[in-house]
Amino acid sequence: MTKPILLNAFAMNTLTHQSPGLWRHPRDRSREFNRLPIWLELAKLWERGLFDGVFLADVLGPYDVYGGNADGAVRSGAQLPTNDPMMLIPAMAAVTQNLGFGVTVSLSYEPPYLMARRLSTLDHLTDGRVGWNIVTSYLDSAARALGQPRQRAHDDRYAIAEDYMTAIYKLWEQSWEEGAVVADPVRGYGDPSRVHVVRHSSEHLSMEALHLCEPSPQRTPMLYQAGSSPPGQAFAARHAECVFVSGPSAAVIGPRVAKLRAALVAAGRRPDSIKVFALATVVVAPTTAQAREKLADYRDYVDHEGALVLMGGWMGVDFAGYAFDQKIRFIENDAGRAAMENFTRGDPGREWTVREVAEHVAIGGAGPVFVGSPSDVAETMQAWIKETDVDGFNLAYALLPESFEDAVNLLVPELQSRGLYKTAYAPGTLRDKLFGEGPLLADPHPAATARRLSHSAAAAVVSDPVAV
């Protein structure tokens, strides 16, 4: 039986997300990113297309690896300027009923106490439709902006993230017991015997706190993760419910997904307990010829410098010092390991030049571009899922909102006609809609383990950074 295809919109509260230079196209409306109307319009469009959610990216520093400064990012608008993605969610939730919201928030520079409150608030305001894309910041520019000399080493970031998750689960799952909210005019709003201060003490974090929010519809929001390195996959196997993977070909993505599924089994979880979304961009038109013409038109507006600015930040490599015909080789550094793998040794049968990388990234970032008629694109998606075992796609855009309008109006009906795409949303929270197993995380997830602990255990000092 063919599994249904899941779709997220992939967007960012910025001028240029994954297709540098396309903001200059006369049909593009990316320059409206600073205003709410475009986001409300998009939210209603995505819900009309029955998208599972919008996956909102974010970054905390400018891309300043290229040329050793942020000039290229300023010129190209490559994810600069960038506004806070969390601010968009309540507004988009107010004009939708089912659309999910996966928001990228870095845990590197914010205490769990503040993070827990912000995400619980969003889960309340969206009626349980929010997910957290757990990331550790990878740019030195962000570290310097936030008072540190440079980013932490790659693997150290994941060790800290494990500790962080232990602490934040305590706030979401232990501080307020079930039944703590009474809301009785005589007995009062809450039962103090069921509301607890939780404590956490470790090498990285110290916290003694009562969670400021009562339990939200999901308690712990849906958990997304996007790391593909061995530490990233181990982290995902322990914590994630959805994983975002990106790479230029099925040959790169397939082995990553297989390793992730194996890591889930090793962690005591079912291999299908995670939904995997692959980055892709769709250029679709009524006929194959029209789609190819559309892509050729888009390519007239690409900004190769902007593409190399983005790749420089993702890979930690200054491409300003490379010749366009120079081959790219793997370099060990503390930037994104998956981005480096994508264009070096991820596909042993392919060598990339700087020029080829710039051309590829200029439309849709590191992922593939599916071009053709609705039938063409539907068949390509089916082939990708069969070859890679992903569950769906995070759809980036070339033009805003044209790329999403084409996906909703042309591609979605084709997928539905093939029985590959839902015709209505499932009820409930975002977790309910994607998994159908209730609004709360269940065993063996560590958040469920944390929820089971008695309030006396919840109040105890725990020094093991991964114990709950």
C-alpha positions in Angstrom: 0.0 0.0 0.0 1.4 3.4 -1.0 1.6 5.7 2.0 0.0 9.2 1.7 2.3 12.1 0.9 2.6 14.8 3.6 3.3 18.4 2.6 4.6 21.3 4.6 5.2 24.8 3.2 8.8 25.9 3.9 9.1 29.6 4.5 11.0 32.2 6.5 10.2 35.7 7.8 12.7 37.2 5.5 13.2 38.6 2.0 15.2 35.7 0.5 14.8 32.2 1.9 16.0 29.5 -0.5 16.0 31.2 -3.9 18.4 34.2 -3.8 17.6 36.9 -6.3 14.1 35.8 -7.1 12.7 38.7 -5.1 13.5 40.8 -8.1 11.0 38.9 -10.3 8.0 41.1 -11.2 5.5 38.5 -10.0 7.3 37.9 -6.6 5.9 39.5 -3.5 8.7 38.6 -1.0 9.3 42.3 -0.3 6.0 42.2 1.6 7.5 39.9 4.3 7.4 42.7 6.8 3.6 43.0 6.6 0.9 40.7 7.9 -1.4 40.6 4.9 0.9 38.3 2.8 1.2 35.9 5.7 -2.5 35.7 6.3 -3.1 35.1 2.6 -0.5 32.4 2.6 -1.9 30.7 5.7 -5.4 30.5 4.1 -3.8 29.2 0.8 -1.9 26.5 2.6 -4.9 25.4 4.5 -7.0 25.3 1.3 -4.3 23.0 0.0 -4.6 20.8 3.1 -0.9 21.3 3.9 0.0 19.6 7.1 1.8 22.8 8.2 4.2 25.6 7.5 7.8 25.0 8.6 9.2 28.3 9.6 13.0 28.6 9.4 15.1 31.1 11.3 18.7 32.2 11.9 20.2 34.3 14.6 23.1 35.9 12.8 24.0 37.2 9.3 25.7 34.9 6.8 29.1 36.5 7.0 31.5 33.6 6.0 31.5 34.7 2.3 34.2 37.3 1.9 34.7 37.4 5.6 31.8 39.9 6.2 28.0 40.3 5.8 28.3 42.5 2.6 27.2 39.7 0.3 24.2 38.9 2.5 23.2 42.6 2.6 23.5 43.0 -1.2 21.6 39.8 -2.1 19.2 39.8 0.8 20.2 36.3 1.6 18.2 35.7 4.8 18.9 39.3 5.7 16.9 41.1 7.0 15.2 38.4 9.0 12.3 38.9 11.4 11.2 36.7 14.3 9.1 33.8 13.0 7.2 33.3 16.2 5.4 36.6 15.9 3.6 35.3 12.7 2.0 32.3 14.3 -0.9 33.7 16.3 -2.0 35.8 13.4 -1.9 32.9 10.9 -3.6 30.6 13.5 -6.5 33.2 13.8 -7.4 32.8 10.1 -7.0 29.0 10.0 -8.4 26.0 11.9 -6.2 23.0 10.9 -2.8 24.3 9.6 0.1 23.3 11.7 3.0 25.6 12.6 6.6 24.3 13.0 8.8 27.1 14.2 12.6 27.0 14.4 13.9 28.3 17.7 17.5 27.8 18.8 18.1 26.5 22.3 21.7 27.8 22.3 21.1 31.2 23.8 17.8 31.0 25.7 17.1 29.3 29.1 14.6 26.4 29.1 12.4 28.4 31.5 11.8 31.2 28.9 11.6 28.8 25.9 9.0 26.6 27.7 6.7 29.6 28.3 6.9 30.9 24.8 6.1 27.6 23.2 3.4 26.7 25.7 1.8 30.1 24.9 1.8 29.4 21.2 0.4 25.9 21.8 -2.5 27.5 23.7 -3.1 30.2 21.1 -3.1 27.7 18.3 -5.3 25.1 20.0 -2.4 22.6 19.9 -1.1 23.2 16.4 2.4 24.3 17.2 5.7 22.3 16.7 9.2 23.2 17.8 12.1 22.7 15.3 14.9 22.1 17.8 18.1 23.6 16.6 21.5 24.6 17.9 22.9 27.7 16.3 25.7 27.1 13.8 26.9 30.6 12.9 29.8 32.3 14.7 28.1 35.7 13.9 25.2 34.6 16.2 27.5 33.6 19.0 29.4 36.9 18.8 26.1 38.9 18.8 25.0 37.1 21.9 28.2 37.6 23.9 30.3 34.5 23.0 33.5 34.5 21.1 32.4 31.7 18.7 29.9 28.9 18.4 30.5 25.7 20.4 32.0 22.7 18.8 29.4 20.7 16.7 29.2 17.6 18.9 29.2 19.7 22.1 26.1 21.5 20.9 24.2 18.2 20.9 25.4 17.2 24.4 24.1 20.5 25.7 20.9 20.0 23.7 20.3 16.7 25.5 20.6 18.4 28.8 18.3 21.2 27.7 15.6 18.8 26.7 15.7 17.0 30.1 15.1 20.4 31.8 12.4 21.6 29.5 10.4 18.3 29.7 10.3 18.8 33.4 8.6 22.2 33.0 6.1 20.9 30.4 5.3 17.5 31.8 6.0 17.7 35.6 5.3 21.1 36.9 1.5 20.9 36.5 -0.1 17.6 37.2 -3.3 16.4 35.4 -6.2 18.0 37.3 -4.1 20.9 38.6 -6.4 23.4 36.9 -9.7 23.3 38.9 -11.3 26.6 37.7 -13.9 26.3 40.4 -15.4 29.5 41.9 -15.3 28.0 45.4 -12.1 25.9 45.3 -10.1 28.4 43.2 -8.5 28.3 39.9 -5.7 25.8 40.6 -4.9 23.1 43.2 -1.6 24.0 44.8 -0.9 20.4 45.8 -0.7 19.5 42.1 1.5 22.4 41.0 5.2 21.8 41.6 8.6 23.6 41.5 10.9 21.5 39.4 14.7 21.5 39.8 17.5 20.7 37.4 21.2 20.9 38.1 23.9 19.8 35.7 27.2 20.9 34.1 25.4 23.1 31.6 22.1 24.2 33.3 20.7 25.1 36.7 17.0 25.7 37.2 14.5 25.9 40.0 11.2 26.9 38.5 7.4 26.5 38.5 6.3 26.6 34.9 4.3 29.8 34.3 1.9 28.2 31.9 -0.8 25.7 32.7 -0.7 22.6 30.5 -1.3 23.4 26.9 -3.2 21.0 24.5 -0.1 19.1 23.7 1.9 19.9 26.8 5.2 19.3 24.9 4.7 20.8 21.4 5.3 18.6 18.4 9.1 18.1 18.1 10.9 18.7 14.8 14.6 18.2 14.2 16.9 18.8 11.2 20.3 17.4 12.0 21.7 14.6 9.8 25.2 14.1 11.4 25.6 11.0 13.6 25.1 13.1 16.8 22.1 14.8 15.1 20.5 11.5 14.2 21.1 10.1 17.7 19.4 13.2 19.1 16.5 12.8 16.6 16.1 9.1 17.5 15.6 10.1 21.2 13.5 13.2 20.8 12.1 14.0 17.4 8.7 13.3 15.9 9.4 14.8 12.5 12.8 15.2 10.9 13.6 17.6 8.1 16.3 16.3 5.6 17.8 18.2 2.7 20.1 17.2 -0.1 20.3 17.5 -3.9 19.4 13.9 -4.8 17.7 10.7 -3.7 21.2 9.1 -3.6 22.1 11.5 -0.8 18.8 11.4 1.1 18.1 7.6 1.0 21.0 6.5 3.1 20.4 9.2 5.7 16.8 8.1 6.2 17.8 4.5 6.5 20.3 5.4 9.2 17.7 7.4 11.0 15.2 4.5 10.9 17.9 2.2 12.3 18.7 4.7 15.0 15.1 4.7 16.1 15.1 1.0 16.5 18.3 1.2 18.5 16.6 3.8 20.8 13.6 1.5 21.4 11.2 3.3 19.0 9.4 2.0 16.0 11.1 2.9 12.7 7.9 4.6 11.5 7.5 6.7 14.7 9.1 9.6 12.9 7.7 11.4 9.9 10.6 12.5 7.6 10.2 15.5 5.3 12.6 16.2 2.5 13.3 19.6 1.1 12.1 20.1 -2.5 10.9 22.9 -4.7 8.1 22.4 -7.2 7.9 24.2 -10.5 4.6 23.0 -12.0 2.4 24.2 -14.9 -0.4 22.6 -16.9 2.1 21.2 -19.4 5.7 20.0 -19.1 6.8 22.6 -21.7 5.1 25.4 -19.8 6.8 24.3 -16.5 10.2 24.3 -18.2 9.6 27.7 -19.6 8.7 28.9 -16.2 11.9 27.5 -14.7 13.9 29.2 -17.4 12.2 32.5 -16.6 13.0 32.1 -12.9 16.7 31.4 -13.7 17.0 34.8 -15.4 16.7 36.4 -11.9 19.0 34.2 -9.8 21.7 35.7 -7.7 24.8 33.4 -7.7 26.6 35.5 -5.1 23.5 35.1 -2.8 23.6 31.4 -3.3 27.2 31.2 -2.3 26.5 33.4 0.7 24.0 30.9 1.9 26.2 27.9 1.1 29.1 29.6 2.9 27.1 29.9 6.0 25.7 26.4 5.9 29.0 24.8 5.2 31.4 27.2 7.0 33.4 27.7 3.8 34.3 31.1 2.2 33.5 30.5 -1.4 34.7 34.0 -2.3 38.2 32.6 -2.4 37.3 29.7 -4.8 37.4 29.7 -8.6 34.0 28.9 -10.1 35.4 25.7 -11.7 37.1 24.5 -8.5 35.9 21.1 -7.1 34.5 21.2 -3.6 36.1 18.8 -1.1 35.0 17.8 2.4 36.3 20.0 5.2 35.8 19.2 8.9 34.4 22.2 10.8 31.7 23.3 13.2 29.1 24.4 10.7 26.4 22.2 9.3 27.8 18.7 8.7 24.9 17.7 6.4 25.3 20.7 4.2 29.0 19.8 3.7 28.1 16.2 3.0 25.5 17.1 0.4 28.0 18.5 -2.1 31.1 16.5 -1.2 30.9 12.8 -0.2 27.1 12.3 0.3 26.9 10.9 -3.3 30.2 9.2 -4.1 29.3 9.2 -7.8 29.1 13.0 -8.1 31.7 15.8 -7.8 30.5 19.4 -7.6 32.2 22.5 -8.7 31.5 25.9 -7.1 29.6 27.0 -10.2 27.4 23.9 -10.1 26.6 24.4 -6.4 25.7 28.1 -7.0 23.4 27.1 -9.9 21.8 24.4 -7.9 21.3 26.4 -4.7 20.0 29.4 -6.6 16.5 27.8 -7.0 15.2 26.1 -3.8 18.4 25.8 -1.8 20.1 22.4 -1.3 17.0 20.3 -2.3 15.9 19.1 -5.7 13.6 21.0 -8.1 10.7 18.9 -9.4 9.7 20.4 -12.8 6.8 19.5 -15.1 3.1 19.0 -15.4 1.1 17.9 -12.4 1.4 14.3 -13.6 5.2 14.6 -14.0 5.7 16.1 -10.5 3.4 13.6 -8.8 5.3 10.7 -10.4 8.6 12.2 -9.4 7.4 12.6 -5.8 6.2 8.9 -5.8 9.6 7.8 -7.1 11.4 9.8 -4.4 9.4 8.4 -1.6 9.9 4.9 -2.9 13.7 5.4 -3.2 14.3 7.4 0.0 11.5 6.2 2.4 10.7 9.8 3.3 7.1 10.6 4.3 6.7 13.9 2.5 8.2 17.2 1.5 8.9 20.6 2.9 8.1 22.7 -0.2 10.3 25.7 -0.7 9.4 28.4 -3.2 10.9 30.1 -6.1 8.3 32.9 -6.3 6.0 34.0 -3.4 3.1 33.2 -3.5 3.1 31.8 -7.1 5.0 28.6 -6.2 2.5 27.7 -3.5 -0.5 28.7 -5.6 0.7 26.4 -8.3 1.2 23.6 -5.8 -2.3 24.0 -4.3 -4.2 24.5 -7.6 -2.3 22.1 -9.8 -0.3 19.5 -7.8 -2.6 18.8 -4.9 -5.6 17.8 -7.1 -3.3 15.5 -9.1 -2.0 13.8 -5.9 -5.6 13.4 -4.6 -6.8 11.9 -7.9 -4.0 9.2 -7.4 -5.1 8.5 -3.8 -1.8 9.9 -2.6 -3.0 12.9 -0.6 -5.7 13.5 2.0 -9.0 15.1 1.0 -9.7 16.5 4.6 -7.8 17.2 7.7 -8.0 14.8 10.7 -9.4 16.3 13.9 -7.4 17.3 16.9 -4.0 18.8 17.6 -1.0 18.8 15.2 0.2 15.6 16.9 -3.3 14.0 16.4 -3.4 15.0 12.8 0.0 13.5 11.9 0.0 10.4 14.1 -3.6 9.8 15.3 -2.4 8.6 18.7 -3.6 11.4 21.0 -2.4 14.9 21.8 0.4 13.9 24.3 3.7 12.1 23.7 3.6 8.5 24.6 6.2 5.9 25.8 9.0 5.4 25.2 9.5 9.1 24.5 11.4 10.8 27.4 8.7 13.4 27.7 6.2 10.7 28.5 8.7 9.2 31.0 9.0 12.6 32.7 5.2 12.9 32.9 4.9 9.6 34.8 7.3 10.8 37.6 5.6 11.6 40.9 5.7 15.2 42.1 8.3 14.2 44.7 10.6 12.9 42.0 9.9 16.0 39.9 11.0 18.2 42.8 14.3 16.3 43.3 17.6 17.6 42.1 18.7 15.6 39.0 22.4 15.9 38.1 22.5 13.4 35.2 22.2 15.5 32.0 20.2 12.8 30.2 18.2 11.2 33.0 14.6 12.2 33.5 
